[in-house]
């Protein structure tokens, strides 16, 4: 599992306290909830957009796979048709040779 703030584990407690104090000084205590809501909203929007892109990529890959499968089926049908045509021509040739031998 990815933790968005995993780098904090490598920081000393004093550094974390200093960062929190700087944030409070820069934004003020009353702005912090608003800032947190904005960050949460941005994170949700980013997640939604990345999920949409992932879904589009998955759909495109599945469509390519379906096209490839259809192409293979068409190629196999064409091979079968050509094989049947060649066999029919060979049978006709054999029948012609037999009829020449019988005459």
N, CA, C and O atoms as a GROMACS GRO file, in nm:
protein
  412
    1UNK      N    1   0.086  -0.118   0.000
    1UNK     CA    2   0.000   0.000   0.000
    1UNK      C    3   0.090   0.123   0.000
    1UNK      O    4   0.188   0.130   0.074
    2UNK      N    5   0.056   0.220  -0.083
    2UNK     CA    6   0.131   0.345  -0.087
    2UNK      C    7   0.072   0.444   0.012
    2UNK      O    8  -0.048   0.471   0.012
    3UNK      N    9   0.158   0.496   0.095
    3UNK     CA   10   0.115   0.599   0.188
    3UNK      C   11   0.164   0.732   0.135
    3UNK      O   12   0.282   0.748   0.107
    4UNK      N   13   0.073   0.830   0.120
    4UNK     CA   14   0.114   0.956   0.060
    4UNK      C   15   0.218   1.032   0.140
    4UNK      O   16   0.292   1.113   0.084
    5UNK      N   17   0.226   1.008   0.269
    5UNK     CA   18   0.322   1.080   0.351
    5UNK      C   19   0.424   0.985   0.414
    5UNK      O   20   0.465   1.003   0.528
    6UNK      N   21   0.466   0.883   0.339
    6UNK     CA   22   0.559   0.783   0.391
    6UNK      C   23   0.695   0.845   0.423
    6UNK      O   24   0.767   0.794   0.508
    7UNK      N   25   0.730   0.956   0.354
    7UNK     CA   26   0.860   1.020   0.378
    7UNK      C   27   0.868   1.077   0.519
    7UNK      O   28   0.978   1.101   0.569
    8UNK      N   29   0.754   1.099   0.585
    8UNK     CA   30   0.753   1.155   0.720
    8UNK      C   31   0.819   1.059   0.818
    8UNK      O   32   0.876   1.103   0.918
    9UNK      N   33   0.812   0.929   0.792
    9UNK     CA   34   0.873   0.831   0.880
    9UNK      C   35   1.023   0.848   0.890
    9UNK      O   36   1.083   0.807   0.990
   10UNK      N   37   1.085   0.907   0.790
   10UNK     CA   38   1.230   0.927   0.790
   10UNK      C   39   1.270   1.060   0.856
   10UNK      O   40   1.389   1.087   0.874
   11UNK      N   41   1.172   1.141   0.891
   11UNK     CA   42   1.201   1.272   0.949
   11UNK      C   43   1.202   1.264   1.101
   11UNK      O   44   1.135   1.181   1.161
   12UNK      N   45   1.279   1.352   1.161
   12UNK     CA   46   1.283   1.357   1.307
   12UNK      C   47   1.158   1.430   1.358
   12UNK      O   48   1.100   1.510   1.285
   13UNK      N   49   1.118   1.403   1.481
   13UNK     CA   50   1.001   1.472   1.537
   13UNK      C   51   1.018   1.624   1.538
   13UNK      O   52   0.922   1.698   1.518
   14UNK      N   53   1.139   1.671   1.560
   14UNK     CA   54   1.162   1.815   1.562
   14UNK      C   55   1.136   1.875   1.424
   14UNK      O   56   1.078   1.983   1.414
   15UNK      N   57   1.177   1.807   1.319
   15UNK     CA   58   1.155   1.857   1.183
   15UNK      C   59   1.006   1.861   1.151
   15UNK      O   60   0.959   1.956   1.088
   16UNK      N   61   0.933   1.760   1.193
   16UNK     CA   62   0.788   1.757   1.169
   16UNK      C   63   0.720   1.872   1.242
   16UNK      O   64   0.634   1.939   1.185
   17UNK      N   65   0.758   1.897   1.367
   17UNK     CA   66   0.700   2.007   1.445
   17UNK      C   67   0.732   2.140   1.378
   17UNK      O   68   0.646   2.228   1.370
   18UNK      N   69   0.853   2.156   1.331
   18UNK     CA   70   0.893   2.280   1.263
   18UNK      C   71   0.810   2.303   1.137
   18UNK      O   72   0.767   2.415   1.110
   19UNK      N   73   0.788   2.199   1.061
   19UNK     CA   74   0.708   2.212   0.938
   19UNK      C   75   0.564   2.250   0.972
   19UNK      O   76   0.506   2.336   0.908
   20UNK      N   77   0.506   2.185   1.075
   20UNK     CA   78   0.369   2.217   1.116
   20UNK      C   79   0.360   2.363   1.162
   20UNK      O   80   0.265   2.432   1.126
   21UNK      N   81   0.456   2.410   1.238
   21UNK     CA   82   0.456   2.549   1.284
   21UNK      C   83   0.468   2.645   1.165
   21UNK      O   84   0.400   2.748   1.162
   22UNK      N   85   0.551   2.614   1.069
   22UNK     CA   86   0.564   2.700   0.950
   22UNK      C   87   0.433   2.707   0.873
   22UNK      O   88   0.394   2.814   0.826
   23UNK      N   89   0.367   2.594   0.859
   23UNK     CA   90   0.239   2.591   0.787
   23UNK      C   91   0.136   2.676   0.861
   23UNK      O   92   0.063   2.752   0.799
   24UNK      N   93   0.130   2.663   0.993
   24UNK     CA   94   0.034   2.742   1.072
   24UNK      C   95   0.066   2.891   1.059
   24UNK      O   96  -0.024   2.973   1.045
   25UNK      N   97   0.194   2.927   1.063
   25UNK     CA   98   0.233   3.068   1.049
   25UNK      C   99   0.201   3.122   0.910
   25UNK      O  100   0.155   3.236   0.896
   26UNK      N  101   0.226   3.042   0.809
   26UNK     CA  102   0.203   3.090   0.672
   26UNK      C  103   0.054   3.105   0.640
   26UNK      O  104   0.013   3.204   0.580
   27UNK      N  105  -0.024   3.008   0.680
   27UNK     CA  106  -0.165   3.008   0.640
   27UNK      C  107  -0.258   3.054   0.751
   27UNK      O  108  -0.372   3.092   0.722
   28UNK      N  109  -0.217   3.051   0.873
   28UNK     CA  110  -0.305   3.088   0.984
   28UNK      C  111  -0.394   2.972   1.023
   28UNK      O  112  -0.429   2.889   0.940
   29UNK      N  113  -0.429   2.968   1.147
   29UNK     CA  114  -0.510   2.858   1.199
   29UNK      C  115  -0.647   2.848   1.136
   29UNK      O  116  -0.699   2.738   1.118
   30UNK      N  117  -0.708   2.962   1.102
   30UNK     CA  118  -0.843   2.959   1.046
   30UNK      C  119  -0.844   2.911   0.901
   30UNK      O  120  -0.947   2.863   0.854
   31UNK      N  121  -0.733   2.924   0.829
   31UNK     CA  122  -0.727   2.884   0.689
   31UNK      C  123  -0.693   2.735   0.672
   31UNK      O  124  -0.713   2.680   0.564
   32UNK      N  125  -0.641   2.671   0.776
   32UNK     CA  126  -0.599   2.531   0.763
   32UNK      C  127  -0.712   2.436   0.725
   32UNK      O  128  -0.692   2.352   0.638
   33UNK      N  129  -0.832   2.446   0.788
   33UNK     CA  130  -0.940   2.355   0.744
   33UNK      C  131  -0.978   2.377   0.598
   33UNK      O  132  -1.004   2.282   0.524
   34UNK      N  133  -0.982   2.503   0.557
   34UNK     CA  134  -1.014   2.534   0.418
   34UNK      C  135  -0.907   2.478   0.325
   34UNK      O  136  -0.939   2.423   0.219
   35UNK      N  137  -0.781   2.491   0.364
   35UNK     CA  138  -0.670   2.437   0.286
   35UNK      C  139  -0.680   2.285   0.278
   35UNK      O  140  -0.657   2.227   0.171
   36UNK      N  141  -0.712   2.221   0.389
   36UNK     CA  142  -0.724   2.075   0.391
   36UNK      C  143  -0.838   2.029   0.302
   36UNK      O  144  -0.825   1.929   0.230
   37UNK      N  145  -0.952   2.101   0.304
   37UNK     CA  146  -1.064   2.067   0.217
   37UNK      C  147  -1.024   2.080   0.071
   37UNK      O  148  -1.057   1.995  -0.011
   38UNK      N  149  -0.954   2.188   0.040
   38UNK     CA  150  -0.909   2.208  -0.098
   38UNK      C  151  -0.814   2.098  -0.144
   38UNK      O  152  -0.823   2.051  -0.257
   39UNK      N  153  -0.723   2.058  -0.055
   39UNK     CA  154  -0.630   1.950  -0.089
   39UNK      C  155  -0.706   1.818  -0.108
   39UNK      O  156  -0.675   1.740  -0.198
   40UNK      N  157  -0.803   1.793  -0.022
   40UNK     CA  158  -0.884   1.671  -0.034
   40UNK      C  159  -0.962   1.669  -0.164
   40UNK      O  160  -0.970   1.567  -0.232
   41UNK      N  161  -1.020   1.784  -0.197
   41UNK     CA  162  -1.097   1.794  -0.320
   41UNK      C  163  -1.006   1.774  -0.442
   41UNK      O  164  -1.042   1.705  -0.537
   42UNK      N  165  -0.888   1.835  -0.438
   42UNK     CA  166  -0.793   1.819  -0.548
   42UNK      C  167  -0.749   1.674  -0.561
   42UNK      O  168  -0.736   1.622  -0.672
   43UNK      N  169  -0.728   1.609  -0.448
   43UNK     CA  170  -0.687   1.467  -0.451
   43UNK      C  171  -0.797   1.380  -0.510
   43UNK      O  172  -0.769   1.291  -0.590
   44UNK      N  173  -0.923   1.404  -0.470
   44UNK     CA  174  -1.035   1.327  -0.525
   44UNK      C  175  -1.048   1.350  -0.675
   44UNK      O  176  -1.071   1.256  -0.751
   45UNK      N  177  -1.034   1.474  -0.716
   45UNK     CA  178  -1.044   1.507  -0.859
   45UNK      C  179  -0.932   1.439  -0.938
   45UNK      O  180  -0.955   1.385  -1.046
   46UNK      N  181  -0.812   1.441  -0.884
   46UNK     CA  182  -0.699   1.374  -0.950
   46UNK      C  183  -0.724   1.225  -0.959
   46UNK      O  184  -0.697   1.164  -1.063
   47UNK      N  185  -0.774   1.164  -0.851
   47UNK     CA  186  -0.802   1.020  -0.851
   47UNK      C  187  -0.909   0.987  -0.954
   47UNK      O  188  -0.897   0.888  -1.027
   48UNK      N  189  -1.013   1.069  -0.962
   48UNK     CA  190  -1.121   1.047  -1.059
   48UNK      C  191  -1.066   1.055  -1.201
   48UNK      O  192  -1.096   0.970  -1.285
   49UNK      N  193  -0.985   1.157  -1.227
   49UNK     CA  194  -0.928   1.174  -1.361
   49UNK      C  195  -0.835   1.057  -1.396
   49UNK      O  196  -0.838   1.008  -1.508
   50UNK      N  197  -0.755   1.013  -1.301
   50UNK     CA  198  -0.665   0.901  -1.329
   50UNK      C  199  -0.744   0.772  -1.350
   50UNK      O  200  -0.706   0.689  -1.433
   51UNK      N  201  -0.854   0.754  -1.276
   51UNK     CA  202  -0.939   0.636  -1.299
   51UNK      C  203  -1.003   0.641  -1.437
   51UNK      O  204  -1.013   0.538  -1.504
   52UNK      N  205  -1.046   0.760  -1.480
   52UNK     CA  206  -1.105   0.773  -1.614
   52UNK      C  207  -1.003   0.739  -1.722
   52UNK      O  208  -1.034   0.669  -1.818
   53UNK      N  209  -0.882   0.788  -1.706
   53UNK     CA  210  -0.777   0.760  -1.803
   53UNK      C  211  -0.747   0.610  -1.805
   53UNK      O  212  -0.729   0.550  -1.911
   54UNK      N  213  -0.741   0.550  -1.688
   54UNK     CA  214  -0.717   0.405  -1.679
   54UNK      C  215  -0.828   0.327  -1.748
   54UNK      O  216  -0.801   0.231  -1.820
   55UNK      N  217  -0.953   0.369  -1.727
   55UNK     CA  218  -1.066   0.302  -1.792
   55UNK      C  219  -1.059   0.318  -1.944
   55UNK      O  220  -1.085   0.222  -2.017
   56UNK      N  221  -1.022   0.437  -1.991
   56UNK     CA  222  -1.010   0.459  -2.135
   56UNK      C  223  -0.900   0.372  -2.195
   56UNK      O  224  -0.916   0.316  -2.303
   57UNK      N  225  -0.788   0.362  -2.124
   57UNK     CA  226  -0.678   0.279  -2.172
   57UNK      C  227  -0.721   0.132  -2.177
   57UNK      O  228  -0.693   0.062  -2.274
   58UNK      N  229  -0.788   0.088  -2.073
   58UNK     CA  230  -0.834  -0.051  -2.068
   58UNK      C  231  -0.932  -0.078  -2.183
   58UNK      O  232  -0.925  -0.182  -2.247
   59UNK      N  233  -1.023   0.017  -2.207
   59UNK     CA  234  -1.119   0.001  -2.317
   59UNK      C  235  -1.049  -0.004  -2.452
   59UNK      O  236  -1.084  -0.086  -2.537
   60UNK      N  237  -0.950   0.082  -2.471
   60UNK     CA  238  -0.876   0.083  -2.596
   60UNK      C  239  -0.801  -0.049  -2.617
   60UNK      O  240  -0.799  -0.102  -2.728
   61UNK      N  241  -0.741  -0.101  -2.512
   61UNK     CA  242  -0.669  -0.229  -2.522
   61UNK      C  243  -0.767  -0.341  -2.554
   61UNK      O  244  -0.739  -0.426  -2.640
   62UNK      N  245  -0.882  -0.343  -2.487
   62UNK     CA  246  -0.982  -0.447  -2.514
   62UNK      C  247  -1.033  -0.436  -2.657
   62UNK      O  248  -1.054  -0.538  -2.723
   63UNK      N  249  -1.054  -0.315  -2.706
   63UNK     CA  250  -1.100  -0.296  -2.844
   63UNK      C  251  -0.995  -0.347  -2.942
   63UNK      O  252  -1.029  -0.411  -3.042
   64UNK      N  253  -0.868  -0.318  -2.916
   64UNK     CA  254  -0.761  -0.369  -3.002
   64UNK      C  255  -0.758  -0.521  -3.001
   64UNK      O  256  -0.738  -0.584  -3.105
   65UNK      N  257  -0.778  -0.580  -2.884
   65UNK     CA  258  -0.779  -0.726  -2.875
   65UNK      C  259  -0.897  -0.784  -2.953
   65UNK      O  260  -0.883  -0.887  -3.019
   66UNK      N  261  -1.014  -0.718  -2.945
   66UNK     CA  262  -1.131  -0.766  -3.021
   66UNK      C  263  -1.104  -0.754  -3.171
   66UNK      O  264  -1.139  -0.845  -3.247
   67UNK      N  265  -1.044  -0.644  -3.215
   67UNK     CA  266  -1.012  -0.627  -3.357
   67UNK      C  267  -0.914  -0.733  -3.404
   67UNK      O  268  -0.929  -0.789  -3.513
   68UNK      N  269  -0.814  -0.761  -3.322
   68UNK     CA  270  -0.714  -0.863  -3.356
   68UNK      C  271  -0.780  -1.001  -3.366
   68UNK      O  272  -0.748  -1.078  -3.456
   69UNK      N  273  -0.872  -1.031  -3.275
   69UNK     CA  274  -0.942  -1.159  -3.279
   69UNK      C  275  -1.029  -1.169  -3.405
   69UNK      O  276  -1.033  -1.273  -3.470
   70UNK      N  277  -1.098  -1.059  -3.439
   70UNK     CA  278  -1.179  -1.059  -3.562
   70UNK      C  279  -1.091  -1.077  -3.685
   70UNK      O  280  -1.129  -1.148  -3.778
   71UNK      N  281  -0.972  -1.013  -3.686
   71UNK     CA  282  -0.881  -1.025  -3.798
   71UNK      C  283  -0.834  -1.169  -3.813
   71UNK      O  284  -0.828  -1.221  -3.924
   72UNK      N  285  -0.801  -1.233  -3.702
   72UNK     CA  286  -0.757  -1.373  -3.706
   72UNK      C  287  -0.867  -1.463  -3.759
   72UNK      O  288  -0.842  -1.554  -3.838
   73UNK      N  289  -0.990  -1.438  -3.714
   73UNK     CA  290  -1.104  -1.519  -3.761
   73UNK      C  291  -1.122  -1.501  -3.911
   73UNK      O  292  -1.144  -1.598  -3.984
   74UNK      N  293  -1.114  -1.377  -3.957
   74UNK     CA  294  -1.131  -1.351  -4.100
   74UNK      C  295  -1.019  -1.418  -4.181
   74UNK      O  296  -1.044  -1.473  -4.288
   75UNK      N  297  -0.896  -1.411  -4.130
   75UNK     CA  298  -0.785  -1.477  -4.200
   75UNK      C  299  -0.806  -1.627  -4.206
   75UNK      O  300  -0.781  -1.689  -4.310
   76UNK      N  301  -0.852  -1.686  -4.097
   76UNK     CA  302  -0.877  -1.831  -4.095
   76UNK      C  303  -0.989  -1.868  -4.192
   76UNK      O  304  -0.980  -1.968  -4.262
   77UNK      N  305  -1.095  -1.786  -4.197
   77UNK     CA  306  -1.204  -1.811  -4.293
   77UNK      C  307  -1.153  -1.801  -4.436
   77UNK      O  308  -1.191  -1.881  -4.521
   78UNK      N  309  -1.067  -1.702  -4.462
   78UNK     CA  310  -1.011  -1.686  -4.597
   78UNK      C  311  -0.923  -1.807  -4.632
   78UNK      O  312  -0.929  -1.858  -4.744
   79UNK      N  313  -0.842  -1.852  -4.537
   79UNK     CA  314  -0.759  -1.972  -4.562
   79UNK      C  315  -0.847  -2.093  -4.591
   79UNK      O  316  -0.818  -2.171  -4.682
   80UNK      N  317  -0.954  -2.109  -4.514
   80UNK     CA  318  -1.045  -2.222  -4.534
   80UNK      C  319  -1.111  -2.214  -4.672
   80UNK      O  320  -1.125  -2.316  -4.740
   81UNK      N  321  -1.150  -2.094  -4.712
   81UNK     CA  322  -1.213  -2.075  -4.842
   81UNK      C  323  -1.115  -2.109  -4.955
   81UNK      O  324  -1.150  -2.178  -5.050
   82UNK      N  325  -0.992  -2.062  -4.942
   82UNK     CA  326  -0.890  -2.089  -5.045
   82UNK      C  327  -0.858  -2.238  -5.047
   82UNK      O  328  -0.845  -2.297  -5.155
   83UNK      N  329  -0.846  -2.300  -4.928
   83UNK     CA  330  -0.818  -2.443  -4.920
   83UNK      C  331  -0.929  -2.523  -4.988
   83UNK      O  332  -0.900  -2.617  -5.062
   84UNK      N  333  -1.055  -2.486  -4.964
   84UNK     CA  334  -1.168  -2.555  -5.026
   84UNK      C  335  -1.165  -2.536  -5.178
   84UNK      O  336  -1.195  -2.628  -5.253
   85UNK      N  337  -1.130  -2.415  -5.222
   85UNK     CA  338  -1.123  -2.387  -5.366
   85UNK      C  339  -1.013  -2.470  -5.431
   85UNK      O  340  -1.034  -2.526  -5.538
   86UNK      N  341  -0.897  -2.479  -5.368
   86UNK     CA  342  -0.786  -2.558  -5.422
   86UNK      C  343  -0.824  -2.706  -5.426
   86UNK      O  344  -0.797  -2.775  -5.525
   87UNK      N  345  -0.888  -2.755  -5.320
   87UNK     CA  346  -0.931  -2.894  -5.318
   87UNK      C  347  -1.032  -2.923  -5.428
   87UNK      O  348  -1.026  -3.027  -5.493
   88UNK      N  349  -1.126  -2.829  -5.449
   88UNK     CA  350  -1.225  -2.846  -5.556
   88UNK      C  351  -1.156  -2.849  -5.693
   88UNK      O  352  -1.192  -2.930  -5.778
   89UNK      N  353  -1.060  -2.761  -5.714
   89UNK     CA  354  -0.986  -2.759  -5.841
   89UNK      C  355  -0.909  -2.890  -5.860
   89UNK      O  356  -0.904  -2.944  -5.970
   90UNK      N  357  -0.848  -2.940  -5.752
   90UNK     CA  358  -0.774  -3.067  -5.762
   90UNK      C  359  -0.869  -3.183  -5.794
   90UNK      O  360  -0.836  -3.269  -5.875
   91UNK      N  361  -0.987  -3.184  -5.730
   91UNK     CA  362  -1.084  -3.288  -5.760
   91UNK      C  363  -1.131  -3.280  -5.905
   91UNK      O  364  -1.145  -3.382  -5.973
   92UNK      N  365  -1.153  -3.157  -5.951
   92UNK     CA  366  -1.196  -3.139  -6.090
   92UNK      C  367  -1.087  -3.186  -6.186
   92UNK      O  368  -1.116  -3.247  -6.289
   93UNK      N  369  -0.962  -3.158  -6.152
   93UNK     CA  370  -0.849  -3.200  -6.235
   93UNK      C  371  -0.838  -3.352  -6.239
   93UNK      O  372  -0.816  -3.411  -6.344
   94UNK      N  373  -0.855  -3.416  -6.122
   94UNK     CA  374  -0.851  -3.562  -6.114
   94UNK      C  375  -0.966  -3.622  -6.194
   94UNK      O  376  -0.946  -3.720  -6.267
   95UNK      N  377  -1.085  -3.565  -6.181
   95UNK     CA  378  -1.202  -3.613  -6.255
   95UNK      C  379  -1.179  -3.598  -6.406
   95UNK      O  380  -1.217  -3.686  -6.484
   96UNK      N  381  -1.117  -3.487  -6.447
   96UNK     CA  382  -1.088  -3.466  -6.589
   96UNK      C  383  -0.990  -3.570  -6.639
   96UNK      O  384  -1.008  -3.623  -6.748
   97UNK      N  385  -0.888  -3.600  -6.561
   97UNK     CA  386  -0.790  -3.701  -6.599
   97UNK      C  387  -0.855  -3.838  -6.608
   97UNK      O  388  -0.824  -3.915  -6.699
   98UNK      N  389  -0.944  -3.870  -6.515
   98UNK     CA  390  -1.014  -4.000  -6.517
   98UNK      C  391  -1.104  -4.010  -6.640
   98UNK      O  392  -1.112  -4.115  -6.704
   99UNK      N  393  -1.170  -3.901  -6.670
   99UNK     CA  394  -1.260  -3.906  -6.787
   99UNK      C  395  -1.180  -3.919  -6.917
   99UNK      O  396  -1.227  -3.982  -7.011
  100UNK      N  397  -1.058  -3.860  -6.922
  100UNK     CA  398  -0.972  -3.877  -7.038
  100UNK      C  399  -0.927  -4.023  -7.050
  100UNK      O  400  -0.920  -4.078  -7.160
  101UNK      N  401  -0.896  -4.085  -6.936
  101UNK     CA  402  -0.850  -4.223  -6.936
  101UNK      C  403  -0.962  -4.318  -6.976
  101UNK      O  404  -0.937  -4.419  -7.042
  102UNK      N  405  -1.086  -4.287  -6.940
  102UNK     CA  406  -1.200  -4.373  -6.971
  102UNK      C  407  -1.242  -4.358  -7.118
  102UNK      O  408  -1.307  -4.447  -7.171
  103UNK      N  409  -1.207  -4.251  -7.183
  103UNK     CA  410  -1.248  -4.229  -7.323
  103UNK      C  411  -1.148  -4.285  -7.415
  103UNK      O  412  -1.165  -4.276  -7.537
   0.00000   0.00000   0.00000
